Amino acid sequence: MIAAVAMLLLSGCSTLKGGKLFAPELFGWVPVGANLYVERGTDEATQRSLVLAMSQAEAVIETAFGSVASRPVVHACVSAECLADFGGQGNIAKVYGDRILLSARGANWQFIAHEWSHAELFKRLSVRAWWRLPKWFDEGLAVVVSQAPEHSQAHWQYLVDAGIARPSDAELLSLQTRSQWLVAHNKYSDNKNGERRARGEPEIHALYAAAGHQVRPWLAAASRAGLLRLIERLNSGEEFDLSGAGRGKGRSA
């Protein structure tokens, strides 16, 4: 509980709204499966789809980590009002400790797996180790684990080919904290995709794609064993360091 509170305190101004997820049935959520709640009025087809997505996301987390230590509770909104009421406006999906909030666009296994990756790392790391984990790595790992097409290598290549601004290696690796990540999120206009959709333009996810592009070759080289060793080293008090596991250096400029 102390760790969950610490996570919430780092979640910014939406903390109080997100805190309502810890008592879901008091705030209108309806349980439809193990650790799964939906907004009241959600149709049965969407409920069935979410139950399946939960199972698929769990399988992906087990593949990445070898087992599943965390059991996050997922809350799926179908309306914009629901999302705003629980502090998720402007997000496809969001995690508060072991509580995941989904928008209608995020109600699929990829975005559940993305947020579950955050919850899994949070569960496996000590509070001190989690505090030292760079935000770019946490997000990059979630991108790679979840395989969401919005953040894929193909999207990265689209950004490169189109000459769209994206962070350099040095800038990305400087994003250690949540606040630094959010500044970069705004700088590279990842937060403007609602406006792009309204104009019929392609979405841009430069920051998430860059993080995935950085972590993807490392995880391919280090594999699950390397990820688990990294977690063990952080918990033993070592500083974050990927050099021993072959972090890739071949990013496109």
C-alpha positions as CSV (number, residue, x, y, z in Angstrom):
1,M,0.0,0.0,0.0
2,I,2.9,2.4,0.8
3,A,4.4,1.7,-2.6
4,A,1.1,2.3,-4.3
5,V,0.7,5.6,-2.6
6,A,4.2,6.6,-3.6
7,M,3.3,5.8,-7.2
8,L,0.1,7.9,-7.0
9,L,2.0,10.8,-5.6
10,L,4.2,10.8,-8.7
11,S,1.3,10.8,-11.0
12,G,0.7,14.5,-11.1
13,C,-2.5,16.6,-10.7
14,S,-4.8,13.7,-11.7
15,T,-3.8,11.8,-8.5
16,L,-7.0,12.4,-6.6
17,K,-9.2,11.5,-9.5
18,G,-7.2,8.3,-10.1
19,G,-7.4,7.5,-6.4
20,K,-11.0,6.7,-6.9
21,L,-10.0,3.6,-8.8
22,F,-9.1,2.0,-5.5
23,A,-12.8,1.8,-4.6
24,P,-14.3,1.1,-8.1
25,E,-17.8,-0.1,-7.1
26,L,-18.3,3.1,-5.1
27,F,-17.8,5.2,-8.2
28,G,-20.0,3.4,-10.7
29,W,-17.7,0.7,-12.1
30,V,-19.1,-2.8,-12.9
31,P,-17.0,-6.0,-12.4
32,V,-17.0,-8.2,-15.5
33,G,-14.0,-10.5,-14.8
34,A,-11.1,-11.1,-12.6
35,N,-9.5,-7.6,-11.9
36,L,-11.6,-6.1,-14.7
37,Y,-14.1,-3.3,-14.3
38,V,-16.1,-1.4,-17.0
39,E,-18.0,1.8,-17.1
40,R,-21.6,1.2,-16.3
41,G,-23.6,0.8,-19.6
42,T,-20.8,-0.9,-21.5
43,D,-22.2,-3.3,-24.1
44,E,-21.7,-7.1,-23.7
45,A,-19.6,-7.4,-26.9
46,T,-17.1,-4.8,-25.5
47,Q,-17.1,-6.6,-22.2
48,R,-16.2,-10.0,-23.9
49,S,-13.5,-8.3,-25.9
50,L,-11.9,-6.8,-22.8
51,V,-11.9,-10.2,-21.0
52,L,-10.1,-11.7,-24.0
53,A,-7.7,-8.7,-24.1
54,M,-6.8,-9.2,-20.4
55,S,-5.9,-12.8,-21.1
56,Q,-3.8,-11.9,-24.1
57,A,-2.0,-9.1,-22.2
58,E,-1.2,-11.5,-19.3
59,A,0.3,-14.0,-21.7
60,V,2.6,-11.2,-23.2
61,I,3.7,-10.2,-19.7
62,E,4.5,-13.8,-18.8
63,T,6.5,-14.2,-22.0
64,A,8.5,-11.0,-21.3
65,F,9.2,-11.6,-17.6
66,G,9.0,-15.4,-17.3
67,S,6.1,-15.2,-14.8
68,V,3.5,-12.6,-13.7
69,A,4.1,-11.0,-10.3
70,S,1.6,-8.2,-10.6
71,R,-2.2,-8.4,-10.8
72,P,-3.3,-4.9,-11.9
73,V,-6.9,-4.0,-11.8
74,V,-8.1,-2.7,-15.2
75,H,-10.9,-0.1,-15.5
76,A,-12.2,0.5,-19.0
77,C,-14.0,3.7,-20.0
78,V,-16.3,3.9,-23.0
79,S,-17.0,7.6,-22.7
80,A,-14.8,10.7,-22.6
81,E,-16.7,11.8,-19.5
82,C,-15.6,8.7,-17.7
83,L,-12.0,9.2,-18.7
84,A,-12.0,12.8,-17.5
85,D,-13.7,11.9,-14.3
86,F,-10.9,9.5,-13.3
87,G,-8.0,11.7,-14.4
88,G,-7.2,10.1,-17.8
89,Q,-8.2,12.9,-20.2
90,G,-5.7,13.1,-23.1
91,N,-4.4,9.6,-22.5
92,I,-5.1,6.4,-24.4
93,A,-4.3,4.5,-21.2
94,K,-2.8,5.3,-17.8
95,V,-1.5,3.4,-14.8
96,Y,-1.7,4.3,-11.1
97,G,0.4,1.8,-9.2
98,D,-1.6,-1.4,-9.8
99,R,-4.7,0.3,-11.2
100,I,-5.0,0.7,-15.0
101,L,-7.4,3.2,-16.6
102,L,-8.3,2.7,-20.3
103,S,-9.9,4.9,-22.8
104,A,-12.2,3.5,-25.5
105,R,-9.2,3.7,-27.9
106,G,-7.0,1.8,-25.4
107,A,-9.3,-1.1,-24.8
108,N,-7.1,-3.7,-26.5
109,W,-4.5,-6.1,-25.3
110,Q,-1.6,-4.0,-26.6
111,F,-2.4,-1.0,-24.3
112,I,-3.3,-3.2,-21.4
113,A,0.1,-4.9,-21.8
114,H,1.8,-1.5,-22.0
115,E,0.4,-0.4,-18.7
116,W,0.8,-3.9,-17.2
117,S,4.5,-3.7,-18.0
118,H,4.8,-0.6,-15.9
119,A,2.8,-2.4,-13.1
120,E,5.0,-5.5,-13.4
121,L,8.2,-3.5,-13.0
122,F,6.8,-1.5,-10.1
123,K,5.9,-4.8,-8.4
124,R,9.3,-6.4,-9.0
125,L,11.4,-3.4,-8.0
126,S,12.0,-2.1,-4.5
127,V,10.8,1.5,-4.0
128,R,14.4,2.7,-4.0
129,A,15.2,0.8,-7.2
130,W,12.0,1.9,-8.9
131,W,12.8,5.5,-8.1
132,R,16.2,5.2,-9.9
133,L,14.7,3.5,-13.0
134,P,14.9,6.0,-15.9
135,K,11.6,6.9,-17.3
136,W,12.8,6.4,-20.9
137,F,13.6,2.8,-20.1
138,D,10.3,2.1,-18.3
139,E,8.4,3.5,-21.3
140,G,10.6,1.9,-23.9
141,L,10.2,-1.5,-22.3
142,A,6.5,-1.1,-22.2
143,V,6.5,-0.2,-25.9
144,V,8.5,-3.3,-26.8
145,V,6.5,-5.7,-24.7
146,S,3.1,-4.4,-25.8
147,Q,3.9,-4.4,-29.6
148,A,1.4,-1.6,-30.2
149,P,1.5,-0.5,-33.8
150,E,1.3,3.2,-32.8
151,H,4.8,2.9,-31.2
152,S,6.3,0.3,-33.5
153,Q,9.6,0.2,-35.4
154,A,7.5,0.8,-38.5
155,H,6.2,4.0,-37.0
156,W,9.8,5.0,-36.1
157,Q,10.8,4.4,-39.7
158,Y,7.9,6.6,-40.9
159,L,9.2,9.4,-38.7
160,V,12.7,9.0,-40.0
161,D,11.5,8.9,-43.7
162,A,9.2,11.9,-43.2
163,G,11.9,13.9,-41.4
164,I,9.6,14.4,-38.4
165,A,11.4,15.7,-35.3
166,R,12.3,13.1,-32.7
167,P,14.7,13.1,-29.7
168,S,18.3,12.3,-30.2
169,D,20.0,9.5,-28.3
170,A,21.4,11.9,-25.8
171,E,18.2,13.7,-25.2
172,L,16.2,10.5,-24.8
173,L,18.6,9.1,-22.3
174,S,18.5,12.3,-20.3
175,L,14.8,11.7,-19.6
176,Q,15.2,10.2,-16.1
177,T,12.0,11.4,-14.4
178,R,8.3,11.6,-15.1
179,S,8.4,15.4,-15.2
180,Q,11.2,15.3,-17.8
181,W,9.3,12.8,-19.8
182,L,6.2,15.0,-19.8
183,V,8.1,18.0,-21.0
184,A,9.5,16.0,-23.9
185,H,6.0,14.6,-24.6
186,N,4.8,18.1,-25.2
187,K,7.9,19.2,-27.1
188,Y,7.5,16.5,-29.7
189,S,3.7,17.1,-29.7
190,D,2.8,13.5,-28.9
191,N,0.0,15.2,-27.0
192,K,-1.5,16.7,-30.2
193,N,-2.8,13.5,-31.8
194,G,-6.5,14.3,-31.0
195,E,-6.1,17.4,-33.1
196,R,-4.3,15.5,-35.9
197,R,-7.1,12.9,-36.0
198,A,-9.7,15.7,-36.3
199,R,-7.8,17.1,-39.3
200,G,-7.5,13.6,-40.9
201,E,-3.7,13.7,-40.4
202,P,-1.4,10.7,-39.4
203,E,-0.7,10.5,-35.7
204,I,2.8,11.1,-34.4
205,H,4.2,9.2,-31.4
206,A,7.8,10.4,-31.7
207,L,8.8,10.1,-28.0
208,Y,7.3,6.6,-27.4
209,A,8.7,5.3,-30.8
210,A,12.1,6.7,-29.8
211,A,12.1,4.9,-26.5
212,G,11.0,1.7,-28.1
213,H,13.7,2.1,-30.8
214,Q,16.3,2.4,-28.0
215,V,15.2,-0.5,-25.9
216,R,14.2,-3.0,-28.7
217,P,17.8,-4.0,-29.7
218,W,18.9,-4.2,-26.1
219,L,16.0,-6.5,-25.1
220,A,16.6,-8.6,-28.3
221,A,20.3,-9.1,-27.2
222,A,19.8,-9.4,-23.5
223,S,16.6,-11.5,-23.7
224,R,14.4,-12.2,-20.6
225,A,17.4,-13.3,-18.6
226,G,19.0,-9.9,-19.1
227,L,15.9,-8.1,-18.0
228,L,15.6,-10.2,-14.9
229,R,19.3,-9.6,-14.1
230,L,18.8,-5.9,-14.5
231,I,15.9,-6.0,-12.0
232,E,18.1,-8.0,-9.6
233,R,21.0,-5.6,-9.9
234,L,18.8,-2.6,-9.3
235,N,17.2,-4.2,-6.2
236,S,20.7,-5.0,-4.9
237,G,21.5,-1.3,-4.9
238,E,23.5,-1.0,-8.2
239,E,23.0,2.0,-10.5
240,F,21.0,1.6,-13.7
241,D,23.4,0.3,-16.4
242,L,22.6,-1.5,-19.7
243,S,26.2,-1.7,-21.0
244,G,26.7,-5.3,-19.8
245,A,23.7,-6.5,-21.8
246,G,24.5,-5.1,-25.2
247,R,22.4,-1.9,-25.5
248,G,22.0,-1.2,-29.2
249,K,23.8,1.8,-30.8
250,G,22.4,1.6,-34.3
251,R,19.6,4.2,-34.2
252,S,18.8,6.1,-37.2
253,A,19.5,9.9,-36.8
